[in-house]
Amino acid sequence: MPKSKVRKKDEYVPAARASLPGPTGKVLAPSPVWYPAAICTVLILGLAYIVVYYMAGERVPVMQDLGGWNFAIAFVLMITGLGLAVRWR
């Protein structure tokens, strides 16, 4: 049986890292260096707010007055952190 021809493959050269265009069609710049720290800070603040509310909510006058709104404040902080994380490039 005849041997098939051996094709030479071109050497793989990785393309330069291309940025994806944003919703407006412009190429988006990477996020600043402080951005991940801001994400972590907001997420931890939301978590800490819930923990403080559960552990000492009846002793903190402002938290007593807010009642159930304490959960809304904590979840808004955490959702804001998640929203920031989604936009991180």
C-alpha positions as CSV (number, residue, x, y, z in Angstrom):
1,M,0.0,0.0,0.0
2,P,1.4,3.4,-0.9
3,K,2.3,5.8,1.9
4,S,0.3,8.9,2.1
5,K,1.9,12.3,1.7
6,V,3.0,13.9,4.9
7,R,1.8,17.5,5.1
8,K,3.9,20.0,6.9
9,K,1.9,21.9,9.5
10,D,2.6,25.5,10.0
11,E,4.0,26.3,13.4
12,Y,1.4,27.6,15.7
13,V,1.9,31.3,16.6
14,P,-0.6,32.6,19.2
15,A,-2.4,35.7,18.3
16,A,-1.9,38.8,20.4
17,R,-4.4,39.0,23.2
18,A,-7.4,40.8,21.6
19,S,-9.9,42.6,23.7
20,L,-13.5,42.0,23.0
21,P,-15.6,44.9,21.9
22,G,-18.1,46.3,24.4
23,P,-21.8,47.0,23.8
24,T,-21.1,50.2,21.9
25,G,-18.5,48.5,19.6
26,K,-15.5,50.1,21.3
27,V,-12.7,48.0,22.7
28,L,-12.9,48.1,26.5
29,A,-9.8,48.8,28.5
30,P,-8.8,46.5,31.4
31,S,-10.0,47.4,34.8
32,P,-7.8,49.4,37.1
33,V,-5.6,47.7,39.7
34,W,-7.8,48.9,42.7
35,Y,-11.0,47.3,41.2
36,P,-10.7,43.8,42.8
37,A,-10.0,45.4,46.2
38,A,-13.2,47.5,45.8
39,I,-15.2,44.3,44.9
40,C,-13.9,42.5,47.9
41,T,-14.5,45.4,50.2
42,V,-18.1,45.8,49.2
43,L,-18.8,42.1,49.4
44,I,-17.2,41.8,52.9
45,L,-19.1,44.9,54.1
46,G,-22.4,43.3,53.1
47,L,-21.5,40.1,54.8
48,A,-20.3,41.9,57.9
49,Y,-23.5,43.9,58.1
50,I,-25.6,40.7,58.2
51,V,-23.3,39.2,60.8
52,V,-23.5,42.2,63.0
53,Y,-27.3,42.4,62.6
54,Y,-27.7,38.8,63.7
55,M,-25.2,39.0,66.6
56,A,-25.8,42.4,68.0
57,G,-28.7,43.9,66.1
58,E,-30.9,44.4,69.2
59,R,-28.1,46.4,70.9
60,V,-27.4,48.8,68.0
61,P,-30.0,51.6,68.1
62,V,-29.9,52.3,64.3
63,M,-30.3,48.6,63.5
64,Q,-33.3,48.3,65.9
65,D,-35.0,51.2,64.1
66,L,-34.5,49.8,60.6
67,G,-35.9,46.4,61.5
68,G,-36.3,44.2,58.3
69,W,-34.6,46.8,56.2
70,N,-31.3,45.6,57.5
71,F,-31.5,42.7,55.2
72,A,-32.2,45.0,52.2
73,I,-29.1,47.1,53.1
74,A,-26.9,44.0,53.3
75,F,-28.2,42.4,50.1
76,V,-27.8,45.7,48.2
77,L,-24.2,45.8,49.3
78,M,-23.6,42.2,48.2
79,I,-25.4,42.6,44.9
80,T,-23.4,45.7,44.2
81,G,-20.2,43.7,44.8
82,L,-21.4,41.0,42.4
83,G,-22.3,43.7,39.8
84,L,-18.8,45.1,40.1
85,A,-17.4,41.6,39.7
86,V,-19.3,41.0,36.5
87,R,-17.8,44.2,35.0
88,W,-14.3,43.3,36.0
89,R,-12.0,42.8,32.9
